[in-house]
Amino acid sequence: MVAAVLRWYADNARDLPWRHPGAPEEVAWPVLVSEVMLQQTPVARVEPVWRAWLERWPSPAALAAEAAGEAVRAWGRLGYPRRALRLHAAAVAVVERHGGRVPSDPQALLALPGVGSYTAAAVGAFAFGQRVAVVDTNVRRVLARAVQGRAQPAPALTAAETALAVEVLPEAPAGDSRLPARWSVAVMELGALVCTARAPRCGACPVADLCAWQRAGAPPDDGPARRGQAWHGTDRQVRGRLLALLRDAPGPLDGPALSAAWDDDEQRERCLASLAEDGLVVPSGGGWSLPL
C-alpha cells in the first residue's frame, strides 16, 4: 500500500508552495503558517493569503515586530480568525525563546501558542523530515477505508486511529530519511483528491485492489449523520461582518458605525463582547479597533 500511494503521489501531487524543498530552517516557518491556515479551510482559499502573508512576513521576527491586529487584518476572510492571533503569538514566542527560528524539537513546538499535536507533527515531518505520524481528516479517512473497511472514520480522533497511523508509517531506509514524511503527505493528498468524504473516486485510487472497504462491498457509513454547520444569522456570521468592517477601517469604529454590520443590537453587542473576550477587538477612542 505504501509503495502504491507513493508512486501515485509522485505523478499526481499538487504543486503547493509550502511543499517546495529547502533547508529545514528556511521552510519551517512557511510550513507552520500553512498548517495553521489550512485548519478547517480549503487549499484554494489559503494559497493566495499564504503567499501574501509570507511576502509581508517572511520570518517569525517580521511578524512578531508588528501589532497583533495586523495579523488579524491580513487574515482576511479565511475564517476562524483566532488562528491569526495564535500565529502572531507563536511568532513572538519563536523570537523570544528560539532566536527567531522555528524549533525542531517536538516538545518545543508543542509549547508554542496555538500549536497542538497535529501541527507539531506536521511541522516536524514536513519541515524537518522527522518520522512522526501526521493524522488529519484525510489520513483518517483513507486508513479507515483501506485498512479498517469503514466508510468514514470516527467523528473525533481516537487513540486507535493514532496507533494505526503509527503502525503503517514506513521506516526510513538508508539514503532516504524523508520517506516517512513523503508517505504522510502522499496519503493526505490521496484523501484530499481521490478518497474524498462524499464521492470517492475509487476508479482512480492506486490502492483500490487492496482496500478493505472495497473488498467488503463499500458498505455505507453506519455512524451518526454528519450535519453541516449553519451560517446565516448565526453569531459566526455577525462576528465575521464586524471584523470585516474593522479590518477595512482606518481607525476605531463606534457603535453607530458598527451597526452597519448587523441591525440586531442585542446580537451585535453580544458578538462584540465575544470578539473582545477572544482578543480580536479592543476598546479604542470610545469605539472598537483591531488589537494594537
Number of C-alpha atoms within 10 A of each C-alpha: 14 16 12 12 17 21 12 19 20 11 8 13 15 11 8 9 13 20 16 10 11 10 9 19 14 15 20 23 25 24 23 23 21 24 18 18 25 17 16 11 13 12 15 9 13 19 17 10 18 21 16 13 19 17 10 12 18 15 22 25 19 15 23 22 13 14 14 22 22 17 24 24 18 17 23 16 16 18 16 15 22 17 20 26 23 18 25 26 19 23 26 23 21 24 20 13 14 12 12 18 20 27 23 19 12 15 11 15 22 17 13 21 18 19 20 12 13 15 23 25 23 24 30 26 24 26 27 20 20 21 23 21 25 28 25 16 18 21 24 24 27 28 25 21 22 21 16 17 20 23 22 22 23 15 11 9 13 12 9 9 20 14 12 18 19 15 10 15 19 19 12 15 10 6 7 10 14 18 19 25 25 19 22 25 21 22 24 22 22 23 22 19 16 18 25 17 15 8 8 14 12 15 10 12 19 19 18 18 13 14 22 20 22 18 14 11 9 14 12 10 11 9 12 8 8 7 6 6 6 9 10 9 10 11 16 15 16 23 23 19 18 21 24 15 16 22 19 10 12 9 14 18 20 15 13 9 12 22 15 11 18 17 11 10 12 10 16 21 16 14 20 22 15 15 20 17 11 13 15 21 23 20 14 15 11 10 15 19 24 26 19 11
